[in-house]
């Protein structure tokens, strides 16, 4: 007997794809959801997960997901992203809007849509992948840290509101994770600038490290809730304190 249905958003690459792979290996029937159906199909061919085209910024797309998933025990809110690294004085309204729409409202829409199924499962789990940016701030990160702080507040509020219901609410907050796309997207395709983020850092986290944390937190006994799991590479002592080798 399997572990039930797990929905993973942002599953076409990075942490989302790694989490889908890991949860399949753990015996879940995984619905891997993201915008890029071609990437999801490759993941499905590899793992046996079910691909689903999802845009978390589109309410109709989220409703279609909820209609297509009549039962759900685990939801991993992973879809998100950072856009730009400008100071507040030079920041773009569009970048801030995109970050709020994907990270905050996207998490809200999907969680709200699947909450009835999670409650009905008798042991629902909501894992929201935030960031250490939701627990601190840094220059040039105003829009992203604001969005991740809001996503963290959403998760903490949900835990209070579901007290007494059979649903656990977990936040996983990664620090420096080197994936194939996160920083490239942030810097609008500037690969050299993206690579500079990790330059000299011995052993940044990789997507599998975060997927391991997500799977562990989601598979604790039903009475155990991991409120918050912060995970950083050893080289990163804090948001601003990173060891780099020359």
PALODO-531209 format. One record per residue (C-alpha): residue number from 1; residue in three letters; x, y, z. Coordinates in Angstrom, 1 decimal, padded with zeros to 4 digits, always signed. Example, Ala and Ser with C-alpha at 12.3 -4.5 7.8 and 13.67 -1.06 7.14 Angstrom:
<rs>
<nr->1 rest->ALA xx->+012.3 yy->-004.5 zz->+007.8>
<nr->2 rest->SER xx->+013.7 yy->-001.1 zz->+007.1>
</rs>
This chain:
<rs>
<nr->1 rest->UNK xx->+000.0 yy->+000.0 zz->+000.0>
<nr->2 rest->UNK xx->+001.4 yy->+003.4 zz->-001.0>
<nr->3 rest->UNK xx->+001.7 yy->+006.6 zz->+001.0>
<nr->4 rest->UNK xx->-001.1 yy->+008.4 zz->-000.9>
<nr->5 rest->UNK xx->-001.0 yy->+011.2 zz->-003.3>
<nr->6 rest->UNK xx->+001.6 yy->+014.0 zz->-003.1>
<nr->7 rest->UNK xx->+001.3 yy->+017.1 zz->-005.2>
<nr->8 rest->UNK xx->+004.6 yy->+019.0 zz->-005.9>
<nr->9 rest->UNK xx->+004.4 yy->+022.5 zz->-007.5>
<nr->10 rest->UNK xx->+007.3 yy->+023.9 zz->-009.5>
<nr->11 rest->UNK xx->+008.3 yy->+020.4 zz->-010.3>
<nr->12 rest->UNK xx->+009.9 yy->+020.9 zz->-013.7>
<nr->13 rest->UNK xx->+013.4 yy->+021.6 zz->-012.3>
<nr->14 rest->UNK xx->+015.5 yy->+022.1 zz->-009.3>
<nr->15 rest->UNK xx->+014.1 yy->+021.4 zz->-005.8>
<nr->16 rest->UNK xx->+010.7 yy->+020.6 zz->-007.2>
<nr->17 rest->UNK xx->+011.9 yy->+017.9 zz->-009.6>
<nr->18 rest->UNK xx->+014.2 yy->+016.4 zz->-006.9>
<nr->19 rest->UNK xx->+011.4 yy->+016.3 zz->-004.5>
<nr->20 rest->UNK xx->+009.1 yy->+014.6 zz->-007.0>
<nr->21 rest->UNK xx->+011.8 yy->+011.9 zz->-007.5>
<nr->22 rest->UNK xx->+012.3 yy->+011.5 zz->-003.8>
<nr->23 rest->UNK xx->+008.6 yy->+011.1 zz->-002.9>
<nr->24 rest->UNK xx->+008.1 yy->+008.6 zz->-005.7>
<nr->25 rest->UNK xx->+011.0 yy->+006.6 zz->-004.2>
<nr->26 rest->UNK xx->+009.2 yy->+006.9 zz->-000.8>
<nr->27 rest->UNK xx->+006.1 yy->+005.3 zz->-002.2>
<nr->28 rest->UNK xx->+003.9 yy->+008.3 zz->-002.9>
<nr->29 rest->UNK xx->+001.7 yy->+008.7 zz->-006.0>
<nr->30 rest->UNK xx->+003.2 yy->+012.0 zz->-007.1>
<nr->31 rest->UNK xx->+001.5 yy->+014.6 zz->-009.2>
<nr->32 rest->UNK xx->+004.3 yy->+016.8 zz->-010.6>
<nr->33 rest->UNK xx->+002.9 yy->+020.2 zz->-011.4>
<nr->34 rest->UNK xx->+004.5 yy->+023.1 zz->-013.3>
<nr->35 rest->UNK xx->+004.1 yy->+025.2 zz->-016.4>
<nr->36 rest->UNK xx->+006.6 yy->+023.4 zz->-018.6>
<nr->37 rest->UNK xx->+004.8 yy->+020.2 zz->-019.5>
<nr->38 rest->UNK xx->+007.6 yy->+018.9 zz->-021.7>
<nr->39 rest->UNK xx->+010.0 yy->+018.9 zz->-018.7>
<nr->40 rest->UNK xx->+007.4 yy->+017.2 zz->-016.6>
<nr->41 rest->UNK xx->+006.9 yy->+014.5 zz->-019.2>
<nr->42 rest->UNK xx->+010.6 yy->+013.7 zz->-019.1>
<nr->43 rest->UNK xx->+010.3 yy->+013.5 zz->-015.3>
<nr->44 rest->UNK xx->+007.2 yy->+011.2 zz->-015.7>
<nr->45 rest->UNK xx->+009.0 yy->+009.0 zz->-018.1>
<nr->46 rest->UNK xx->+011.9 yy->+008.7 zz->-015.6>
<nr->47 rest->UNK xx->+009.9 yy->+008.2 zz->-012.4>
<nr->48 rest->UNK xx->+006.4 yy->+007.2 zz->-013.1>
<nr->49 rest->UNK xx->+004.9 yy->+010.4 zz->-011.6>
<nr->50 rest->UNK xx->+001.8 yy->+012.1 zz->-013.1>
<nr->51 rest->UNK xx->+002.6 yy->+015.3 zz->-015.0>
<nr->52 rest->UNK xx->+000.2 yy->+018.2 zz->-014.7>
<nr->53 rest->UNK xx->+000.4 yy->+021.6 zz->-016.4>
<nr->54 rest->UNK xx->+000.0 yy->+024.2 zz->-013.7>
<nr->55 rest->UNK xx->+000.4 yy->+028.0 zz->-013.5>
<nr->56 rest->UNK xx->+000.1 yy->+029.0 zz->-009.9>
<nr->57 rest->UNK xx->-000.6 yy->+032.6 zz->-010.9>
<nr->58 rest->UNK xx->-003.7 yy->+031.6 zz->-012.8>
<nr->59 rest->UNK xx->-006.8 yy->+030.8 zz->-010.6>
<nr->60 rest->UNK xx->-008.4 yy->+028.7 zz->-013.4>
<nr->61 rest->UNK xx->-005.3 yy->+026.6 zz->-013.7>
<nr->62 rest->UNK xx->-005.3 yy->+026.0 zz->-009.9>
<nr->63 rest->UNK xx->-009.0 yy->+025.0 zz->-010.0>
<nr->64 rest->UNK xx->-008.2 yy->+022.5 zz->-012.7>
<nr->65 rest->UNK xx->-005.5 yy->+021.0 zz->-010.6>
<nr->66 rest->UNK xx->-007.9 yy->+020.6 zz->-007.6>
<nr->67 rest->UNK xx->-010.6 yy->+019.1 zz->-009.9>
<nr->68 rest->UNK xx->-008.0 yy->+016.6 zz->-011.2>
<nr->69 rest->UNK xx->-006.8 yy->+015.5 zz->-007.8>
<nr->70 rest->UNK xx->-009.7 yy->+014.2 zz->-005.8>
<nr->71 rest->UNK xx->-007.5 yy->+012.9 zz->-003.0>
<nr->72 rest->UNK xx->-004.3 yy->+014.4 zz->-001.7>
<nr->73 rest->UNK xx->-002.3 yy->+013.7 zz->+001.4>
<nr->74 rest->UNK xx->+000.8 yy->+015.8 zz->+000.9>
<nr->75 rest->UNK xx->+001.2 yy->+019.2 zz->-000.8>
<nr->76 rest->UNK xx->+004.6 yy->+020.6 zz->-001.4>
<nr->77 rest->UNK xx->+004.4 yy->+024.3 zz->-002.2>
<nr->78 rest->UNK xx->+007.7 yy->+024.7 zz->-004.1>
<nr->79 rest->UNK xx->+006.8 yy->+027.0 zz->-007.0>
<nr->80 rest->UNK xx->+008.5 yy->+030.4 zz->-006.6>
<nr->81 rest->UNK xx->+011.3 yy->+032.5 zz->-007.7>
<nr->82 rest->UNK xx->+013.4 yy->+035.6 zz->-007.4>
<nr->83 rest->UNK xx->+013.5 yy->+038.3 zz->-010.0>
<nr->84 rest->UNK xx->+016.2 yy->+041.0 zz->-010.0>
<nr->85 rest->UNK xx->+018.6 yy->+042.2 zz->-007.3>
<nr->86 rest->UNK xx->+018.1 yy->+045.9 zz->-007.5>
<nr->87 rest->UNK xx->+018.0 yy->+048.2 zz->-004.5>
<nr->88 rest->UNK xx->+014.6 yy->+049.5 zz->-003.4>
<nr->89 rest->UNK xx->+015.3 yy->+052.9 zz->-005.0>
<nr->90 rest->UNK xx->+015.9 yy->+051.3 zz->-008.4>
<nr->91 rest->UNK xx->+013.5 yy->+048.3 zz->-008.1>
<nr->92 rest->UNK xx->+010.8 yy->+047.4 zz->-010.6>
<nr->93 rest->UNK xx->+007.1 yy->+047.2 zz->-009.7>
<nr->94 rest->UNK xx->+006.8 yy->+044.3 zz->-012.2>
<nr->95 rest->UNK xx->+009.5 yy->+042.3 zz->-010.5>
<nr->96 rest->UNK xx->+007.9 yy->+042.8 zz->-007.0>
<nr->97 rest->UNK xx->+004.5 yy->+041.9 zz->-008.4>
<nr->98 rest->UNK xx->+005.8 yy->+038.7 zz->-010.1>
<nr->99 rest->UNK xx->+007.5 yy->+037.6 zz->-006.9>
<nr->100 rest->UNK xx->+004.4 yy->+038.2 zz->-004.8>
<nr->101 rest->UNK xx->+002.1 yy->+036.5 zz->-007.4>
<nr->102 rest->UNK xx->+004.3 yy->+033.4 zz->-007.6>
<nr->103 rest->UNK xx->+005.6 yy->+033.0 zz->-004.1>
<nr->104 rest->UNK xx->+002.8 yy->+034.3 zz->-002.0>
<nr->105 rest->UNK xx->-000.5 yy->+034.2 zz->-003.9>
<nr->106 rest->UNK xx->+000.6 yy->+031.1 zz->-005.8>
<nr->107 rest->UNK xx->+001.1 yy->+029.3 zz->-002.5>
<nr->108 rest->UNK xx->-002.2 yy->+030.7 zz->-001.2>
<nr->109 rest->UNK xx->-004.2 yy->+029.6 zz->-004.3>
<nr->110 rest->UNK xx->-002.9 yy->+026.0 zz->-004.3>
<nr->111 rest->UNK xx->-003.1 yy->+025.5 zz->-000.6>
<nr->112 rest->UNK xx->-006.7 yy->+026.8 zz->-000.4>
<nr->113 rest->UNK xx->-007.7 yy->+024.7 zz->-003.4>
<nr->114 rest->UNK xx->-006.4 yy->+021.4 zz->-002.1>
<nr->115 rest->UNK xx->-007.1 yy->+021.9 zz->+001.6>
<nr->116 rest->UNK xx->-010.4 yy->+020.0 zz->+001.6>
<nr->117 rest->UNK xx->-008.6 yy->+016.9 zz->+000.2>
<nr->118 rest->UNK xx->-005.8 yy->+017.3 zz->+002.7>
<nr->119 rest->UNK xx->-008.3 yy->+017.4 zz->+005.6>
<nr->120 rest->UNK xx->-010.2 yy->+014.5 zz->+004.2>
<nr->121 rest->UNK xx->-007.0 yy->+012.4 zz->+004.0>
<nr->122 rest->UNK xx->-007.0 yy->+012.2 zz->+007.8>
<nr->123 rest->UNK xx->-003.3 yy->+013.0 zz->+007.8>
<nr->124 rest->UNK xx->-002.6 yy->+015.9 zz->+005.5>
<nr->125 rest->UNK xx->+000.8 yy->+017.5 zz->+005.2>
<nr->126 rest->UNK xx->+001.4 yy->+021.0 zz->+003.8>
<nr->127 rest->UNK xx->+005.1 yy->+021.7 zz->+003.2>
<nr->128 rest->UNK xx->+006.0 yy->+025.2 zz->+002.0>
<nr->129 rest->UNK xx->+009.5 yy->+025.8 zz->+000.7>
<nr->130 rest->UNK xx->+010.4 yy->+029.3 zz->+001.7>
<nr->131 rest->UNK xx->+014.0 yy->+030.5 zz->+002.1>
<nr->132 rest->UNK xx->+016.3 yy->+031.9 zz->+004.7>
<nr->133 rest->UNK xx->+015.4 yy->+035.1 zz->+002.9>
<nr->134 rest->UNK xx->+012.1 yy->+034.8 zz->+004.8>
<nr->135 rest->UNK xx->+014.0 yy->+035.0 zz->+008.1>
<nr->136 rest->UNK xx->+016.3 yy->+037.9 zz->+007.3>
<nr->137 rest->UNK xx->+017.0 yy->+040.6 zz->+004.8>
<nr->138 rest->UNK xx->+019.9 yy->+041.8 zz->+002.6>
<nr->139 rest->UNK xx->+020.7 yy->+044.6 zz->+000.3>
<nr->140 rest->UNK xx->+019.1 yy->+044.2 zz->-003.1>
<nr->141 rest->UNK xx->+016.8 yy->+041.6 zz->-001.9>
<nr->142 rest->UNK xx->+013.8 yy->+043.7 zz->-000.8>
<nr->143 rest->UNK xx->+011.2 yy->+042.2 zz->-003.1>
<nr->144 rest->UNK xx->+012.3 yy->+038.6 zz->-002.6>
<nr->145 rest->UNK xx->+012.7 yy->+038.8 zz->+001.1>
<nr->146 rest->UNK xx->+009.4 yy->+040.6 zz->+001.5>
<nr->147 rest->UNK xx->+007.7 yy->+037.8 zz->-000.6>
<nr->148 rest->UNK xx->+009.3 yy->+035.1 zz->+001.4>
<nr->149 rest->UNK xx->+008.5 yy->+036.7 zz->+004.7>
<nr->150 rest->UNK xx->+004.9 yy->+036.9 zz->+003.6>
<nr->151 rest->UNK xx->+005.0 yy->+033.2 zz->+002.5>
<nr->152 rest->UNK xx->+006.3 yy->+032.3 zz->+006.0>
<nr->153 rest->UNK xx->+003.5 yy->+034.3 zz->+007.6>
<nr->154 rest->UNK xx->+001.0 yy->+032.5 zz->+005.5>
<nr->155 rest->UNK xx->+002.4 yy->+029.1 zz->+006.7>
<nr->156 rest->UNK xx->+002.5 yy->+030.1 zz->+010.3>
<nr->157 rest->UNK xx->-001.1 yy->+031.5 zz->+010.2>
<nr->158 rest->UNK xx->-002.3 yy->+028.4 zz->+008.5>
<nr->159 rest->UNK xx->-000.9 yy->+026.2 zz->+011.3>
<nr->160 rest->UNK xx->-002.8 yy->+028.2 zz->+013.8>
<nr->161 rest->UNK xx->-006.1 yy->+028.1 zz->+011.8>
<nr->162 rest->UNK xx->-005.8 yy->+024.3 zz->+011.3>
<nr->163 rest->UNK xx->-005.1 yy->+023.5 zz->+015.0>
<nr->164 rest->UNK xx->-007.3 yy->+020.5 zz->+015.8>
<nr->165 rest->UNK xx->-007.6 yy->+019.5 zz->+012.1>
<nr->166 rest->UNK xx->-005.7 yy->+016.4 zz->+010.8>
<nr->167 rest->UNK xx->-003.2 yy->+018.5 zz->+008.8>
<nr->168 rest->UNK xx->+000.4 yy->+019.3 zz->+009.6>
<nr->169 rest->UNK xx->+001.9 yy->+022.6 zz->+008.3>
<nr->170 rest->UNK xx->+005.7 yy->+022.5 zz->+007.8>
<nr->171 rest->UNK xx->+008.1 yy->+025.2 zz->+006.5>
<nr->172 rest->UNK xx->+011.4 yy->+024.2 zz->+005.0>
<nr->173 rest->UNK xx->+013.7 yy->+027.3 zz->+004.6>
<nr->174 rest->UNK xx->+016.8 yy->+026.6 zz->+002.5>
<nr->175 rest->UNK xx->+019.9 yy->+028.8 zz->+002.4>
<nr->176 rest->UNK xx->+022.3 yy->+028.8 zz->-000.5>
<nr->177 rest->UNK xx->+021.2 yy->+026.1 zz->-002.9>
<nr->178 rest->UNK xx->+022.9 yy->+025.7 zz->-006.3>
<nr->179 rest->UNK xx->+020.3 yy->+024.6 zz->-008.9>
<nr->180 rest->UNK xx->+020.4 yy->+024.9 zz->-012.7>
<nr->181 rest->UNK xx->+018.0 yy->+027.8 zz->-012.9>
<nr->182 rest->UNK xx->+017.3 yy->+029.8 zz->-009.8>
<nr->183 rest->UNK xx->+020.0 yy->+032.4 zz->-010.1>
<nr->184 rest->UNK xx->+020.0 yy->+032.4 zz->-013.9>
<nr->185 rest->UNK xx->+016.3 yy->+033.4 zz->-013.8>
<nr->186 rest->UNK xx->+017.0 yy->+036.0 zz->-011.1>
<nr->187 rest->UNK xx->+019.6 yy->+037.6 zz->-013.3>
<nr->188 rest->UNK xx->+017.5 yy->+037.4 zz->-016.5>
<nr->189 rest->UNK xx->+019.7 yy->+034.8 zz->-018.2>
<nr->190 rest->UNK xx->+023.1 yy->+036.2 zz->-017.2>
<nr->191 rest->UNK xx->+024.9 yy->+032.9 zz->-016.5>
<nr->192 rest->UNK xx->+028.1 yy->+034.6 zz->-015.5>
<nr->193 rest->UNK xx->+026.4 yy->+036.7 zz->-012.9>
<nr->194 rest->UNK xx->+024.5 yy->+033.7 zz->-011.7>
<nr->195 rest->UNK xx->+027.7 yy->+031.7 zz->-011.3>
<nr->196 rest->UNK xx->+029.3 yy->+034.4 zz->-009.3>
<nr->197 rest->UNK xx->+026.8 yy->+033.9 zz->-006.5>
<nr->198 rest->UNK xx->+028.4 yy->+030.5 zz->-005.8>
<nr->199 rest->UNK xx->+032.0 yy->+031.4 zz->-006.7>
<nr->200 rest->UNK xx->+034.5 yy->+029.8 zz->-004.3>
<nr->201 rest->UNK xx->+031.8 yy->+028.4 zz->-002.0>
<nr->202 rest->UNK xx->+032.8 yy->+024.8 zz->-001.1>
<nr->203 rest->UNK xx->+029.8 yy->+022.6 zz->-001.1>
<nr->204 rest->UNK xx->+026.7 yy->+024.7 zz->-001.6>
<nr->205 rest->UNK xx->+023.5 yy->+022.8 zz->-001.1>
<nr->206 rest->UNK xx->+022.0 yy->+021.0 zz->-004.1>
<nr->207 rest->UNK xx->+018.4 yy->+020.2 zz->-004.9>
<nr->208 rest->UNK xx->+018.6 yy->+016.7 zz->-003.5>
<nr->209 rest->UNK xx->+019.6 yy->+018.0 zz->-000.1>
<nr->210 rest->UNK xx->+016.5 yy->+020.0 zz->+000.2>
<nr->211 rest->UNK xx->+014.3 yy->+017.2 zz->-001.2>
<nr->212 rest->UNK xx->+015.8 yy->+015.0 zz->+001.5>
<nr->213 rest->UNK xx->+014.6 yy->+017.5 zz->+004.2>
<nr->214 rest->UNK xx->+011.2 yy->+017.8 zz->+002.7>
<nr->215 rest->UNK xx->+010.7 yy->+014.0 zz->+002.5>
<nr->216 rest->UNK xx->+012.0 yy->+013.5 zz->+006.1>
<nr->217 rest->UNK xx->+009.7 yy->+016.2 zz->+007.5>
<nr->218 rest->UNK xx->+006.6 yy->+014.9 zz->+005.6>
<nr->219 rest->UNK xx->+007.2 yy->+011.3 zz->+006.7>
<nr->220 rest->UNK xx->+007.3 yy->+011.8 zz->+010.4>
<nr->221 rest->UNK xx->+004.5 yy->+010.1 zz->+012.4>
<nr->222 rest->UNK xx->+001.1 yy->+011.8 zz->+012.2>
<nr->223 rest->UNK xx->+001.5 yy->+013.4 zz->+015.7>
<nr->224 rest->UNK xx->+004.8 yy->+015.0 zz->+014.9>
<nr->225 rest->UNK xx->+004.9 yy->+018.4 zz->+013.3>
<nr->226 rest->UNK xx->+008.2 yy->+019.9 zz->+012.1>
<nr->227 rest->UNK xx->+007.2 yy->+023.6 zz->+012.3>
<nr->228 rest->UNK xx->+010.4 yy->+024.9 zz->+010.7>
<nr->229 rest->UNK xx->+013.5 yy->+023.3 zz->+009.2>
<nr->230 rest->UNK xx->+016.3 yy->+025.7 zz->+008.3>
<nr->231 rest->UNK xx->+019.0 yy->+024.1 zz->+006.2>
<nr->232 rest->UNK xx->+022.2 yy->+025.8 zz->+004.9>
<nr->233 rest->UNK xx->+025.5 yy->+024.5 zz->+003.6>
<nr->234 rest->UNK xx->+028.2 yy->+024.3 zz->+006.2>
<nr->235 rest->UNK xx->+030.0 yy->+027.2 zz->+004.4>
<nr->236 rest->UNK xx->+027.0 yy->+029.5 zz->+005.1>
<nr->237 rest->UNK xx->+026.8 yy->+030.5 zz->+008.7>
<nr->238 rest->UNK xx->+024.2 yy->+033.3 zz->+008.1>
<nr->239 rest->UNK xx->+022.7 yy->+035.2 zz->+005.2>
<nr->240 rest->UNK xx->+025.7 yy->+037.5 zz->+005.0>
<nr->241 rest->UNK xx->+028.4 yy->+035.1 zz->+006.4>
<nr->242 rest->UNK xx->+029.6 yy->+032.8 zz->+003.6>
<nr->243 rest->UNK xx->+033.0 yy->+031.1 zz->+003.4>
<nr->244 rest->UNK xx->+034.6 yy->+031.3 zz->+000.0>
<nr->245 rest->UNK xx->+037.9 yy->+029.8 zz->-001.1>
<nr->246 rest->UNK xx->+040.1 yy->+031.7 zz->-003.5>
</rs>
